[in-house]
Amino acid sequence: NDAMDGGLTDAGPVVRWALPLVRVVHDVAASLTIGSLLLAATMVPGRTREESASLDEPRRAAAFRIATSAAFVWAIAGAVGVVLTYADAAGLPLGDPTFGSSLTGNVWGIETLRVGVLSAVAAFAVASVASVARARSVAVALTVVAAFGLLVLGLAGHAGGSSDHETAVNAIAAHLLGAGVWVG
């Protein structure tokens, strides 16, 4: 590790530049997933009641395809984000020989990484089910799972440790969900 001024270690330029880019991709993909599922669940009507209930309604199928792609990107970006976040926090470059064992030994013990893994798993589950589903009821259920995958991210970080914990976590949860729906 290269020591910077003040004794802090740096994971290197790859981590320093990739981490914010991966976070942007993660957030956009999560929002697109939730927005597409919400669209498929609530706002895609057919010309008739029977068409609206049909499993092969083409606009709902398109929304499911978008949700599938976006959720897979979200899951991959989430997993990559966990790796990069650990590298940044530990000050270990990705090529360090001890990086893999250090990451696997600490991934579940560090709250930020744990919620990142949970979010990525939720996104992968949403993508897997959305790839084969077309029913409005499944879209509703997947929207709930995707919202969980997004909301769990609010449990870690500076808001989670504040003196007014419940208010801070509720505020960040409302912000994440609102932004996810709006952007999606």
Salt bridges, closest charged atoms under 4 A:
ASP10 OD2 - ARG16 NH1 2.27
ASP27 OD1 - HIS26 ND1 2.99
GLU51 OE2 - ARG47 NH2 3.29
GLU57 OE2 - ARG59 NE 3.15
